[in-house]
Amino acid sequence: MKYLKWLLKLSITVALLWWVFHRIDLESVSKAIGKADKLLLALALVPYLASRITAAMRLTTILRAHEVGLSHYGGIHLHWISMFYGMFLPGGLGGDAYKLLRLKQHYPANGTMLLTRILLWDRIIGFIMLGLLAGIIAMVRFYDNKLIALIPALALPGAGTLWWSAKKWLPGIIPVLGRILLLSFGTQVFQIICTGFLLYSMGETSHWADYALLFLLSSIATVFPLSIGGIGVRELVYLRGSVLLGVSEPIAVTVSVLFDIIVTATAVTGAALVIGERTGVEAEGGDTFAER
């Protein structure tokens, strides 16, 4: 059953990539990558890594607010391994499921329900920040569209709903909500900067708001686990969105491909931590995760 789910995701990923790459000029994409400034491509990795650190710190901040004593270092370690498992293991394990498994193992006194709510709210906060930033950029980009007025109109009741829901389902998050939102904001800004480096490496110095909006919308789409690591889904959003926003389709798709390469390469490094962790357990006869 687990392998069937993974094969389904793989099939969707391949189908989406096939659909995207049959609707653009692959030669243009290849030339764009070939001519890209390699130094700027390498520098794009730096803000992405920073985004992974702030994302990990967001979760550990919520955990520590609920007396789960995981250090920020331990949180980064957990986050990196979960990236690897979430992208490469078949079935429904996923990154969040791995996090829950490890947290339950080392902090059983906190209970499965509380840990599940913490992980869920970590996701919710990230999703809300994506929507908020996308809304702000859309307001700037389409300021003359009357429908844009709906965004600020929904902001106040949305904030009220967030506060009420947090107070009801995870009240311990309230004292650190501002810090969590700031870390979530930093996570998305770092990733937008990453895409900025990718664009600049290909000589694209205009339409920054359009590409930032495409990135945020593609990130919202990849929250739903339809493909492996969001690959294919991101390219689809960039392709269709570039047509609607009037930006270069080859450059938009190239950015999405390069970003997926960075995401995948970073996730691969989690394998080293998995090997190191297992080696450490065998050598020491125990698990040192909780001490990190």
ChimeraX commands (.cxc) that place a marker at each C-alpha (Angstrom):
marker #1 position 0.00,0.00,0.00 radius 0.5
marker #1 position 2.83,2.38,0.89 radius 0.5
marker #1 position 4.56,1.71,-2.42 radius 0.5
marker #1 position 1.31,2.18,-4.32 radius 0.5
marker #1 position 0.92,5.67,-2.82 radius 0.5
marker #1 position 4.50,6.51,-3.74 radius 0.5
marker #1 position 4.02,5.19,-7.27 radius 0.5
marker #1 position 0.86,7.31,-7.59 radius 0.5
marker #1 position 2.80,10.41,-6.54 radius 0.5
marker #1 position 5.58,9.49,-8.96 radius 0.5
marker #1 position 3.05,9.07,-11.78 radius 0.5
marker #1 position 1.49,12.46,-11.04 radius 0.5
marker #1 position 4.94,14.08,-10.90 radius 0.5
marker #1 position 5.96,12.60,-14.27 radius 0.5
marker #1 position 2.61,13.50,-15.86 radius 0.5
marker #1 position 2.79,17.11,-14.68 radius 0.5
marker #1 position 6.37,17.53,-15.87 radius 0.5
marker #1 position 5.49,15.97,-19.22 radius 0.5
marker #1 position 2.54,18.36,-19.61 radius 0.5
marker #1 position 4.63,21.42,-18.70 radius 0.5
marker #1 position 7.65,20.58,-20.85 radius 0.5
marker #1 position 5.49,19.83,-23.86 radius 0.5
marker #1 position 4.10,23.37,-23.75 radius 0.5
marker #1 position 7.30,25.37,-23.59 radius 0.5
marker #1 position 10.45,25.63,-25.66 radius 0.5
marker #1 position 12.84,23.21,-23.93 radius 0.5
marker #1 position 15.75,24.61,-25.91 radius 0.5
marker #1 position 15.10,28.06,-24.37 radius 0.5
marker #1 position 15.07,26.54,-20.89 radius 0.5
marker #1 position 18.30,24.66,-21.58 radius 0.5
marker #1 position 20.00,27.79,-22.92 radius 0.5
marker #1 position 18.80,29.85,-19.93 radius 0.5
marker #1 position 20.33,27.34,-17.50 radius 0.5
marker #1 position 23.53,27.06,-19.55 radius 0.5
marker #1 position 24.06,30.84,-19.70 radius 0.5
marker #1 position 23.14,31.46,-16.06 radius 0.5
marker #1 position 25.77,33.01,-13.79 radius 0.5
marker #1 position 27.09,30.02,-11.82 radius 0.5
marker #1 position 28.19,32.14,-8.85 radius 0.5
marker #1 position 24.71,33.59,-8.44 radius 0.5
marker #1 position 23.23,30.11,-8.76 radius 0.5
marker #1 position 25.50,28.95,-5.94 radius 0.5
marker #1 position 24.61,32.00,-3.83 radius 0.5
marker #1 position 20.91,31.15,-4.23 radius 0.5
marker #1 position 21.52,28.17,-1.96 radius 0.5
marker #1 position 22.43,30.42,0.98 radius 0.5
marker #1 position 19.02,32.08,1.55 radius 0.5
marker #1 position 17.30,28.74,0.97 radius 0.5
marker #1 position 19.36,27.11,3.72 radius 0.5
marker #1 position 18.56,30.10,5.94 radius 0.5
marker #1 position 14.85,29.49,5.26 radius 0.5
marker #1 position 15.19,25.89,6.43 radius 0.5
marker #1 position 16.81,27.06,9.67 radius 0.5
marker #1 position 14.08,29.61,10.41 radius 0.5
marker #1 position 11.41,27.01,9.59 radius 0.5
marker #1 position 13.00,24.59,12.06 radius 0.5
marker #1 position 13.22,27.31,14.72 radius 0.5
marker #1 position 9.52,28.08,14.25 radius 0.5
marker #1 position 8.63,24.54,15.26 radius 0.5
marker #1 position 11.04,24.39,18.19 radius 0.5
marker #1 position 9.67,27.72,19.45 radius 0.5
marker #1 position 6.15,26.24,19.52 radius 0.5
marker #1 position 7.44,23.03,21.14 radius 0.5
marker #1 position 9.35,24.87,23.86 radius 0.5
marker #1 position 6.29,27.00,24.59 radius 0.5
marker #1 position 4.57,23.71,25.48 radius 0.5
marker #1 position 7.42,22.41,27.65 radius 0.5
marker #1 position 8.89,20.13,24.99 radius 0.5
marker #1 position 12.57,20.74,25.65 radius 0.5
marker #1 position 13.98,20.31,22.15 radius 0.5
marker #1 position 16.85,22.71,21.46 radius 0.5
marker #1 position 17.03,24.74,18.28 radius 0.5
marker #1 position 19.98,22.59,17.20 radius 0.5
marker #1 position 17.91,19.47,17.78 radius 0.5
marker #1 position 15.04,21.05,15.87 radius 0.5
marker #1 position 17.27,21.75,12.86 radius 0.5
marker #1 position 18.58,18.17,13.01 radius 0.5
marker #1 position 15.00,16.85,13.10 radius 0.5
marker #1 position 13.92,19.16,10.27 radius 0.5
marker #1 position 16.78,18.12,8.00 radius 0.5
marker #1 position 16.10,14.41,8.39 radius 0.5
marker #1 position 12.36,14.96,7.90 radius 0.5
marker #1 position 13.10,16.73,4.59 radius 0.5
marker #1 position 14.88,13.60,3.40 radius 0.5
marker #1 position 12.17,11.20,4.55 radius 0.5
marker #1 position 9.39,13.44,3.28 radius 0.5
marker #1 position 10.79,13.51,-0.24 radius 0.5
marker #1 position 12.35,10.11,-0.76 radius 0.5
marker #1 position 10.58,7.47,1.29 radius 0.5
marker #1 position 7.58,5.72,-0.28 radius 0.5
marker #1 position 4.17,5.68,1.32 radius 0.5
marker #1 position 2.52,8.08,3.71 radius 0.5
marker #1 position 5.34,8.50,6.24 radius 0.5
marker #1 position 6.19,12.03,5.19 radius 0.5
marker #1 position 8.25,14.63,6.98 radius 0.5
marker #1 position 5.63,15.59,9.55 radius 0.5
marker #1 position 4.84,11.95,10.32 radius 0.5
marker #1 position 8.54,11.35,10.96 radius 0.5
marker #1 position 8.69,14.38,13.27 radius 0.5
marker #1 position 5.68,13.10,15.21 radius 0.5
marker #1 position 7.23,9.65,15.53 radius 0.5
marker #1 position 10.49,11.02,16.93 radius 0.5
marker #1 position 8.83,13.51,19.24 radius 0.5
marker #1 position 6.49,10.83,20.62 radius 0.5
marker #1 position 9.50,8.60,21.18 radius 0.5
marker #1 position 11.44,11.15,23.21 radius 0.5
marker #1 position 8.67,13.22,24.79 radius 0.5
marker #1 position 5.89,10.70,25.54 radius 0.5
marker #1 position 4.68,12.67,28.56 radius 0.5
marker #1 position 3.39,15.43,26.28 radius 0.5
marker #1 position 0.91,13.11,24.58 radius 0.5
marker #1 position 0.27,12.32,20.93 radius 0.5
marker #1 position -2.65,14.75,20.64 radius 0.5
marker #1 position -0.65,17.77,21.81 radius 0.5
marker #1 position 2.32,16.94,19.59 radius 0.5
marker #1 position 0.00,16.44,16.61 radius 0.5
marker #1 position -1.65,19.82,17.23 radius 0.5
marker #1 position 1.76,21.50,17.48 radius 0.5
marker #1 position 2.87,20.06,14.14 radius 0.5
marker #1 position -0.46,20.98,12.57 radius 0.5
marker #1 position -0.24,24.56,13.81 radius 0.5
marker #1 position 3.33,24.83,12.59 radius 0.5
marker #1 position 1.96,24.02,9.13 radius 0.5
marker #1 position -1.02,26.36,9.52 radius 0.5
marker #1 position 1.19,29.32,10.46 radius 0.5
marker #1 position 3.40,28.68,7.43 radius 0.5
marker #1 position 0.38,28.44,5.14 radius 0.5
marker #1 position -1.12,31.64,6.54 radius 0.5
marker #1 position 2.12,33.54,5.97 radius 0.5
marker #1 position 2.23,32.34,2.36 radius 0.5
marker #1 position -1.32,33.58,1.83 radius 0.5
marker #1 position -0.64,36.89,3.59 radius 0.5
marker #1 position 2.46,37.70,1.54 radius 0.5
marker #1 position 0.75,36.61,-1.69 radius 0.5
marker #1 position -2.18,38.87,-0.83 radius 0.5
marker #1 position 0.07,41.87,-0.15 radius 0.5
marker #1 position 1.97,41.44,-3.42 radius 0.5
marker #1 position -1.30,40.92,-5.33 radius 0.5
marker #1 position -2.63,44.18,-3.86 radius 0.5
marker #1 position 0.44,46.02,-5.13 radius 0.5
marker #1 position 0.43,44.27,-8.50 radius 0.5
marker #1 position -3.33,44.58,-9.19 radius 0.5
marker #1 position -4.14,47.75,-7.23 radius 0.5
marker #1 position -6.58,48.91,-9.91 radius 0.5
marker #1 position -8.66,45.71,-9.77 radius 0.5
marker #1 position -11.79,46.10,-7.64 radius 0.5
marker #1 position -11.65,42.47,-6.50 radius 0.5
marker #1 position -8.38,43.21,-4.68 radius 0.5
marker #1 position -10.42,45.09,-2.08 radius 0.5
marker #1 position -11.54,41.69,-0.82 radius 0.5
marker #1 position -8.03,40.96,0.51 radius 0.5
marker #1 position -7.89,43.70,3.20 radius 0.5
marker #1 position -11.60,43.13,3.88 radius 0.5
marker #1 position -10.84,39.54,4.82 radius 0.5
marker #1 position -7.69,40.34,6.79 radius 0.5
marker #1 position -9.33,41.45,10.07 radius 0.5
marker #1 position -11.81,38.57,10.39 radius 0.5
marker #1 position -9.02,36.22,9.32 radius 0.5
marker #1 position -6.75,37.49,12.09 radius 0.5
marker #1 position -9.60,37.16,14.58 radius 0.5
marker #1 position -10.27,33.59,13.47 radius 0.5
marker #1 position -6.58,32.73,13.82 radius 0.5
marker #1 position -6.44,34.15,17.35 radius 0.5
marker #1 position -9.67,32.42,18.45 radius 0.5
marker #1 position -8.63,29.07,16.95 radius 0.5
marker #1 position -5.19,29.19,18.54 radius 0.5
marker #1 position -6.64,30.11,21.92 radius 0.5
marker #1 position -9.12,27.25,21.71 radius 0.5
marker #1 position -6.96,24.47,20.28 radius 0.5
marker #1 position -3.39,25.39,21.27 radius 0.5
marker #1 position -3.45,28.18,23.90 radius 0.5
marker #1 position 0.25,27.80,24.70 radius 0.5
marker #1 position 1.08,29.27,21.30 radius 0.5
marker #1 position -0.43,32.69,22.13 radius 0.5
marker #1 position 2.54,34.12,24.10 radius 0.5
marker #1 position 4.96,33.26,21.27 radius 0.5
marker #1 position 2.63,33.92,18.33 radius 0.5
marker #1 position 4.44,37.11,17.31 radius 0.5
marker #1 position 7.82,35.37,17.32 radius 0.5
marker #1 position 6.41,32.45,15.32 radius 0.5
marker #1 position 4.89,34.75,12.72 radius 0.5
marker #1 position 8.21,36.61,12.43 radius 0.5
marker #1 position 10.10,33.35,11.88 radius 0.5
marker #1 position 7.51,32.30,9.30 radius 0.5
marker #1 position 7.87,35.67,7.57 radius 0.5
marker #1 position 11.65,35.22,7.50 radius 0.5
marker #1 position 11.27,31.73,6.04 radius 0.5
marker #1 position 9.25,32.97,3.06 radius 0.5
marker #1 position 11.35,36.10,2.51 radius 0.5
marker #1 position 14.54,34.01,2.41 radius 0.5
marker #1 position 12.98,31.76,-0.23 radius 0.5
marker #1 position 11.84,34.75,-2.27 radius 0.5
marker #1 position 15.42,36.05,-2.11 radius 0.5
marker #1 position 16.56,32.62,-3.32 radius 0.5
marker #1 position 14.33,32.90,-6.39 radius 0.5
marker #1 position 15.62,36.44,-6.86 radius 0.5
marker #1 position 19.18,35.12,-7.14 radius 0.5
marker #1 position 17.97,32.53,-9.67 radius 0.5
marker #1 position 16.28,35.20,-11.76 radius 0.5
marker #1 position 19.23,37.56,-11.60 radius 0.5
marker #1 position 21.61,34.74,-12.59 radius 0.5
marker #1 position 19.69,34.52,-15.88 radius 0.5
marker #1 position 19.74,38.27,-16.43 radius 0.5
marker #1 position 16.08,38.82,-15.49 radius 0.5
marker #1 position 15.99,42.11,-13.56 radius 0.5
marker #1 position 12.34,43.12,-13.97 radius 0.5
marker #1 position 8.91,41.84,-12.96 radius 0.5
marker #1 position 10.13,40.98,-9.46 radius 0.5
marker #1 position 6.64,41.25,-7.96 radius 0.5
marker #1 position 5.24,38.89,-10.60 radius 0.5
marker #1 position 7.86,36.22,-9.98 radius 0.5
marker #1 position 7.55,36.58,-6.20 radius 0.5
marker #1 position 3.78,36.12,-6.52 radius 0.5
marker #1 position 4.30,33.05,-8.71 radius 0.5
marker #1 position 6.66,31.59,-6.13 radius 0.5
marker #1 position 4.22,32.13,-3.26 radius 0.5
marker #1 position 1.29,30.69,-5.21 radius 0.5
marker #1 position 3.37,27.67,-6.23 radius 0.5
marker #1 position 4.39,27.15,-2.60 radius 0.5
marker #1 position 0.73,27.21,-1.58 radius 0.5
marker #1 position -0.01,24.61,-4.25 radius 0.5
marker #1 position 2.83,22.33,-3.12 radius 0.5
marker #1 position 1.43,22.23,0.43 radius 0.5
marker #1 position -0.97,19.61,-0.91 radius 0.5
marker #1 position 0.93,16.29,-1.26 radius 0.5
marker #1 position 0.06,15.54,-4.88 radius 0.5
marker #1 position 3.56,14.89,-6.19 radius 0.5
marker #1 position 7.02,13.98,-4.91 radius 0.5
marker #1 position 8.41,17.04,-3.14 radius 0.5
marker #1 position 6.00,19.30,-5.02 radius 0.5
marker #1 position 7.93,18.71,-8.25 radius 0.5
marker #1 position 5.70,19.20,-11.26 radius 0.5
marker #1 position 3.09,21.13,-9.29 radius 0.5
marker #1 position 5.45,24.08,-8.92 radius 0.5
marker #1 position 6.31,24.02,-12.63 radius 0.5
marker #1 position 2.62,23.91,-13.55 radius 0.5
marker #1 position 1.81,26.98,-11.43 radius 0.5
marker #1 position 4.77,28.89,-12.84 radius 0.5
marker #1 position 3.79,28.00,-16.41 radius 0.5
marker #1 position 0.11,28.93,-16.14 radius 0.5
marker #1 position 0.83,31.92,-13.92 radius 0.5
marker #1 position 3.46,33.32,-16.30 radius 0.5
marker #1 position 0.83,33.41,-19.06 radius 0.5
marker #1 position -1.65,35.28,-16.86 radius 0.5
marker #1 position 0.96,37.75,-15.57 radius 0.5
marker #1 position 2.62,38.30,-18.95 radius 0.5
marker #1 position 6.15,37.25,-17.99 radius 0.5
marker #1 position 8.53,34.94,-19.83 radius 0.5
marker #1 position 7.32,31.34,-19.73 radius 0.5
marker #1 position 10.79,29.77,-20.27 radius 0.5
marker #1 position 12.35,31.87,-17.50 radius 0.5
marker #1 position 9.46,31.19,-15.13 radius 0.5
marker #1 position 9.67,27.42,-15.66 radius 0.5
marker #1 position 13.48,27.53,-15.45 radius 0.5
marker #1 position 13.28,29.24,-12.07 radius 0.5
marker #1 position 10.87,26.58,-10.82 radius 0.5
marker #1 position 13.15,23.79,-12.07 radius 0.5
marker #1 position 16.25,25.34,-10.49 radius 0.5
marker #1 position 14.39,25.89,-7.22 radius 0.5
marker #1 position 13.28,22.24,-7.20 radius 0.5
marker #1 position 16.89,21.20,-7.76 radius 0.5
marker #1 position 17.94,23.23,-4.71 radius 0.5
marker #1 position 15.12,21.72,-2.64 radius 0.5
marker #1 position 16.00,18.18,-3.70 radius 0.5
marker #1 position 19.75,18.65,-3.21 radius 0.5
marker #1 position 19.16,20.01,0.27 radius 0.5
marker #1 position 16.85,17.12,1.15 radius 0.5
marker #1 position 19.50,14.65,-0.03 radius 0.5
marker #1 position 21.93,15.96,2.58 radius 0.5
marker #1 position 19.53,14.67,5.23 radius 0.5
marker #1 position 20.70,11.16,4.31 radius 0.5
marker #1 position 24.08,11.91,5.90 radius 0.5
marker #1 position 22.34,12.75,9.18 radius 0.5
marker #1 position 20.28,9.56,8.98 radius 0.5
marker #1 position 23.45,7.49,8.50 radius 0.5
marker #1 position 25.28,9.39,11.23 radius 0.5
marker #1 position 22.37,9.00,13.62 radius 0.5
marker #1 position 22.10,5.25,13.06 radius 0.5
marker #1 position 25.86,4.82,13.34 radius 0.5
marker #1 position 25.80,6.74,16.61 radius 0.5
marker #1 position 22.99,4.60,17.98 radius 0.5
marker #1 position 24.86,1.40,17.13 radius 0.5
marker #1 position 28.12,2.70,18.62 radius 0.5
marker #1 position 26.63,4.11,21.82 radius 0.5
marker #1 position 23.77,1.69,22.29 radius 0.5
marker #1 position 21.23,4.50,22.61 radius 0.5
marker #1 position 19.55,7.41,20.93 radius 0.5
marker #1 position 21.00,10.86,21.67 radius 0.5
marker #1 position 18.32,12.79,19.81 radius 0.5
marker #1 position 16.67,14.15,22.96 radius 0.5
marker #1 position 19.98,15.55,24.18 radius 0.5
marker #1 position 20.64,17.61,21.07 radius 0.5
marker link #1:1,2 radius 0.2
marker link #1:2,3 radius 0.2
marker link #1:3,4 radius 0.2
marker link #1:4,5 radius 0.2
marker link #1:5,6 radius 0.2
marker link #1:6,7 radius 0.2
marker link #1:7,8 radius 0.2
marker link #1:8,9 radius 0.2
marker link #1:9,10 radius 0.2
marker link #1:10,11 radius 0.2
marker link #1:11,12 radius 0.2
marker link #1:12,13 radius 0.2
marker link #1:13,14 radius 0.2
marker link #1:14,15 radius 0.2
marker link #1:15,16 radius 0.2
marker link #1:16,17 radius 0.2
marker link #1:17,18 radius 0.2
marker link #1:18,19 radius 0.2
marker link #1:19,20 radius 0.2
marker link #1:20,21 radius 0.2
marker link #1:21,22 radius 0.2
marker link #1:22,23 radius 0.2
marker link #1:23,24 radius 0.2
marker link #1:24,25 radius 0.2
marker link #1:25,26 radius 0.2
marker link #1:26,27 radius 0.2
marker link #1:27,28 radius 0.2
marker link #1:28,29 radius 0.2
marker link #1:29,30 radius 0.2
marker link #1:30,31 radius 0.2
marker link #1:31,32 radius 0.2
marker link #1:32,33 radius 0.2
marker link #1:33,34 radius 0.2
marker link #1:34,35 radius 0.2
marker link #1:35,36 radius 0.2
marker link #1:36,37 radius 0.2
marker link #1:37,38 radius 0.2
marker link #1:38,39 radius 0.2
marker link #1:39,40 radius 0.2
marker link #1:40,41 radius 0.2
marker link #1:41,42 radius 0.2
marker link #1:42,43 radius 0.2
marker link #1:43,44 radius 0.2
marker link #1:44,45 radius 0.2
marker link #1:45,46 radius 0.2
marker link #1:46,47 radius 0.2
marker link #1:47,48 radius 0.2
marker link #1:48,49 radius 0.2
marker link #1:49,50 radius 0.2
marker link #1:50,51 radius 0.2
marker link #1:51,52 radius 0.2
marker link #1:52,53 radius 0.2
marker link #1:53,54 radius 0.2
marker link #1:54,55 radius 0.2
marker link #1:55,56 radius 0.2
marker link #1:56,57 radius 0.2
marker link #1:57,58 radius 0.2
marker link #1:58,59 radius 0.2
marker link #1:59,60 radius 0.2
marker link #1:60,61 radius 0.2
marker link #1:61,62 radius 0.2
marker link #1:62,63 radius 0.2
marker link #1:63,64 radius 0.2
marker link #1:64,65 radius 0.2
marker link #1:65,66 radius 0.2
marker link #1:66,67 radius 0.2
marker link #1:67,68 radius 0.2
marker link #1:68,69 radius 0.2
marker link #1:69,70 radius 0.2
marker link #1:70,71 radius 0.2
marker link #1:71,72 radius 0.2
marker link #1:72,73 radius 0.2
marker link #1:73,74 radius 0.2
marker link #1:74,75 radius 0.2
marker link #1:75,76 radius 0.2
marker link #1:76,77 radius 0.2
marker link #1:77,78 radius 0.2
marker link #1:78,79 radius 0.2
marker link #1:79,80 radius 0.2
marker link #1:80,81 radius 0.2
marker link #1:81,82 radius 0.2
marker link #1:82,83 radius 0.2
marker link #1:83,84 radius 0.2
marker link #1:84,85 radius 0.2
marker link #1:85,86 radius 0.2
marker link #1:86,87 radius 0.2
marker link #1:87,88 radius 0.2
marker link #1:88,89 radius 0.2
marker link #1:89,90 radius 0.2
marker link #1:90,91 radius 0.2
marker link #1:91,92 radius 0.2
marker link #1:92,93 radius 0.2
marker link #1:93,94 radius 0.2
marker link #1:94,95 radius 0.2
marker link #1:95,96 radius 0.2
marker link #1:96,97 radius 0.2
marker link #1:97,98 radius 0.2
marker link #1:98,99 radius 0.2
marker link #1:99,100 radius 0.2
marker link #1:100,101 radius 0.2
marker link #1:101,102 radius 0.2
marker link #1:102,103 radius 0.2
marker link #1:103,104 radius 0.2
marker link #1:104,105 radius 0.2
marker link #1:105,106 radius 0.2
marker link #1:106,107 radius 0.2
marker link #1:107,108 radius 0.2
marker link #1:108,109 radius 0.2
marker link #1:109,110 radius 0.2
marker link #1:110,111 radius 0.2
marker link #1:111,112 radius 0.2
marker link #1:112,113 radius 0.2
marker link #1:113,114 radius 0.2
marker link #1:114,115 radius 0.2
marker link #1:115,116 radius 0.2
marker link #1:116,117 radius 0.2
marker link #1:117,118 radius 0.2
marker link #1:118,119 radius 0.2
marker link #1:119,120 radius 0.2
marker link #1:120,121 radius 0.2
marker link #1:121,122 radius 0.2
marker link #1:122,123 radius 0.2
marker link #1:123,124 radius 0.2
marker link #1:124,125 radius 0.2
marker link #1:125,126 radius 0.2
marker link #1:126,127 radius 0.2
marker link #1:127,128 radius 0.2
marker link #1:128,129 radius 0.2
marker link #1:129,130 radius 0.2
marker link #1:130,131 radius 0.2
marker link #1:131,132 radius 0.2
marker link #1:132,133 radius 0.2
marker link #1:133,134 radius 0.2
marker link #1:134,135 radius 0.2
marker link #1:135,136 radius 0.2
marker link #1:136,137 radius 0.2
marker link #1:137,138 radius 0.2
marker link #1:138,139 radius 0.2
marker link #1:139,140 radius 0.2
marker link #1:140,141 radius 0.2
marker link #1:141,142 radius 0.2
marker link #1:142,143 radius 0.2
marker link #1:143,144 radius 0.2
marker link #1:144,145 radius 0.2
marker link #1:145,146 radius 0.2
marker link #1:146,147 radius 0.2
marker link #1:147,148 radius 0.2
marker link #1:148,149 radius 0.2
marker link #1:149,150 radius 0.2
marker link #1:150,151 radius 0.2
marker link #1:151,152 radius 0.2
marker link #1:152,153 radius 0.2
marker link #1:153,154 radius 0.2
marker link #1:154,155 radius 0.2
marker link #1:155,156 radius 0.2
marker link #1:156,157 radius 0.2
marker link #1:157,158 radius 0.2
marker link #1:158,159 radius 0.2
marker link #1:159,160 radius 0.2
marker link #1:160,161 radius 0.2
marker link #1:161,162 radius 0.2
marker link #1:162,163 radius 0.2
marker link #1:163,164 radius 0.2
marker link #1:164,165 radius 0.2
marker link #1:165,166 radius 0.2
marker link #1:166,167 radius 0.2
marker link #1:167,168 radius 0.2
marker link #1:168,169 radius 0.2
marker link #1:169,170 radius 0.2
marker link #1:170,171 radius 0.2
marker link #1:171,172 radius 0.2
marker link #1:172,173 radius 0.2
marker link #1:173,174 radius 0.2
marker link #1:174,175 radius 0.2
marker link #1:175,176 radius 0.2
marker link #1:176,177 radius 0.2
marker link #1:177,178 radius 0.2
marker link #1:178,179 radius 0.2
marker link #1:179,180 radius 0.2
marker link #1:180,181 radius 0.2
marker link #1:181,182 radius 0.2
marker link #1:182,183 radius 0.2
marker link #1:183,184 radius 0.2
marker link #1:184,185 radius 0.2
marker link #1:185,186 radius 0.2
marker link #1:186,187 radius 0.2
marker link #1:187,188 radius 0.2
marker link #1:188,189 radius 0.2
marker link #1:189,190 radius 0.2
marker link #1:190,191 radius 0.2
marker link #1:191,192 radius 0.2
marker link #1:192,193 radius 0.2
marker link #1:193,194 radius 0.2
marker link #1:194,195 radius 0.2
marker link #1:195,196 radius 0.2
marker link #1:196,197 radius 0.2
marker link #1:197,198 radius 0.2
marker link #1:198,199 radius 0.2
marker link #1:199,200 radius 0.2
marker link #1:200,201 radius 0.2
marker link #1:201,202 radius 0.2
marker link #1:202,203 radius 0.2
marker link #1:203,204 radius 0.2
marker link #1:204,205 radius 0.2
marker link #1:205,206 radius 0.2
marker link #1:206,207 radius 0.2
marker link #1:207,208 radius 0.2
marker link #1:208,209 radius 0.2
marker link #1:209,210 radius 0.2
marker link #1:210,211 radius 0.2
marker link #1:211,212 radius 0.2
marker link #1:212,213 radius 0.2
marker link #1:213,214 radius 0.2
marker link #1:214,215 radius 0.2
marker link #1:215,216 radius 0.2
marker link #1:216,217 radius 0.2
marker link #1:217,218 radius 0.2
marker link #1:218,219 radius 0.2
marker link #1:219,220 radius 0.2
marker link #1:220,221 radius 0.2
marker link #1:221,222 radius 0.2
marker link #1:222,223 radius 0.2
marker link #1:223,224 radius 0.2
marker link #1:224,225 radius 0.2
marker link #1:225,226 radius 0.2
marker link #1:226,227 radius 0.2
marker link #1:227,228 radius 0.2
marker link #1:228,229 radius 0.2
marker link #1:229,230 radius 0.2
marker link #1:230,231 radius 0.2
marker link #1:231,232 radius 0.2
marker link #1:232,233 radius 0.2
marker link #1:233,234 radius 0.2
marker link #1:234,235 radius 0.2
marker link #1:235,236 radius 0.2
marker link #1:236,237 radius 0.2
marker link #1:237,238 radius 0.2
marker link #1:238,239 radius 0.2
marker link #1:239,240 radius 0.2
marker link #1:240,241 radius 0.2
marker link #1:241,242 radius 0.2
marker link #1:242,243 radius 0.2
marker link #1:243,244 radius 0.2
marker link #1:244,245 radius 0.2
marker link #1:245,246 radius 0.2
marker link #1:246,247 radius 0.2
marker link #1:247,248 radius 0.2
marker link #1:248,249 radius 0.2
marker link #1:249,250 radius 0.2
marker link #1:250,251 radius 0.2
marker link #1:251,252 radius 0.2
marker link #1:252,253 radius 0.2
marker link #1:253,254 radius 0.2
marker link #1:254,255 radius 0.2
marker link #1:255,256 radius 0.2
marker link #1:256,257 radius 0.2
marker link #1:257,258 radius 0.2
marker link #1:258,259 radius 0.2
marker link #1:259,260 radius 0.2
marker link #1:260,261 radius 0.2
marker link #1:261,262 radius 0.2
marker link #1:262,263 radius 0.2
marker link #1:263,264 radius 0.2
marker link #1:264,265 radius 0.2
marker link #1:265,266 radius 0.2
marker link #1:266,267 radius 0.2
marker link #1:267,268 radius 0.2
marker link #1:268,269 radius 0.2
marker link #1:269,270 radius 0.2
marker link #1:270,271 radius 0.2
marker link #1:271,272 radius 0.2
marker link #1:272,273 radius 0.2
marker link #1:273,274 radius 0.2
marker link #1:274,275 radius 0.2
marker link #1:275,276 radius 0.2
marker link #1:276,277 radius 0.2
marker link #1:277,278 radius 0.2
marker link #1:278,279 radius 0.2
marker link #1:279,280 radius 0.2
marker link #1:280,281 radius 0.2
marker link #1:281,282 radius 0.2
marker link #1:282,283 radius 0.2
marker link #1:283,284 radius 0.2
marker link #1:284,285 radius 0.2
marker link #1:285,286 radius 0.2
marker link #1:286,287 radius 0.2
marker link #1:287,288 radius 0.2
marker link #1:288,289 radius 0.2
marker link #1:289,290 radius 0.2
marker link #1:290,291 radius 0.2
marker link #1:291,292 radius 0.2
view
